[in-house]
Amino acid sequence: MAALELLTALLFYLPFLLTIVFGFFAMAIGIFALFSGTLIVLLLASYGAYAVLRDTGLLEQLIQKSKSIWRFLSNDVELNVRKTFVMRNLHLLPKRNALYICHPHGLFGYSWLLHFCYGIGEWPQEVPKPVLAIHSILFRIPFVRDVLEQCNCIEAKETTIQECLGKGKSVAIVTGGIEEMVYNGNKQVKLVLKKRKGYARIAKQCGAPIVPLFTRGENELFPTETFWLWSKLRHLVRKWTGLEVPLPSWTSMKRWIQILHKPLETPIETYVVGIVDTQKQNEDAIRAECIAIYKQFFQKESISADIIA
């Protein structure tokens, strides 16, 4: 059972592990490659092996098999995850393509990954399921890019999102981005939305409605590590690379492992907050309506949250 728990924890934290390894590996390469031609040769050889696996299709096969590993661990585990990560107000979803704006970002946005990439939870068949827009820098990393492509993800670039919406697909974006990840630590719930303009412009140009979403409970149940030394390292990585690398706390890891045995007592609930029609109003009015809908939702559900920046 200990091996099963370790494997499942690693599967849950795979995106986090890939990101932190990339961050420090990239910094190490940048420093030592100046003094060692051997490292450059090793790096080129590694990339060559990756290219061969990608071109022959073997890498895609490996990723597809790894995506389904957790389903074979236990039917109970799958059921526990589904009972822990739930969606509310699905009857509000529009039966056409739309732009979904997701808040808050959370530790690593696991709610959005599980719902949109791994198919956790019920999704109405008549509603187009959105692809998830991910930070573009992650698509520059070998292997990570391939995993994201196989997990229903696209680059969070305006042109890419417009192209998907233009083809009749739905897109989900975590609007607050890295900045919101910094604010949302432990019991803080702060939405970075006031100064965000791109989502309203894209939706207006593509004629797609906006569907605001909100996840309740992920920050509280899966807090980040706040140890002072790690906070300093996070600050340096963010300053040098523009990436936020969160470290899950021991409490967070214990709760992930708990899902192996039973659902969490307090579920992580993702709400469909409402729908914003973008056809009959300008971009400023669209943004104002999105903010107003979130505020009304917070008041109705008695959620203590601030909308900032």
Secondary structure as UniProt FT lines:
FT   HELIX           2..12
FT   HELIX           14..32
FT   TURN            33..35
FT   HELIX           37..56
FT   HELIX           58..67
FT   HELIX           69..73
FT   HELIX           75..84
FT   STRAND          85..88
FT   HELIX           90..92
FT   STRAND          99..103
FT   HELIX           110..112
FT   HELIX           113..117
FT   TURN            125..126
FT   STRAND          131..134
FT   HELIX           136..140
FT   TURN            142..143
FT   HELIX           144..150
FT   TURN            151..152
FT   STRAND          153..155
FT   HELIX           158..166
FT   TURN            167..168
FT   STRAND          171..174
FT   TURN            175..176
FT   HELIX           177..183
FT   TURN            186..187
FT   STRAND          190..192
FT   TURN            194..195
FT   HELIX           198..206
FT   STRAND          210..216
FT   HELIX           218..221
FT   HELIX           228..241
FT   HELIX           250..258
FT   TURN            259..261
FT   STRAND          268..272
FT   HELIX           283..301
FT   STRAND          306..308
//
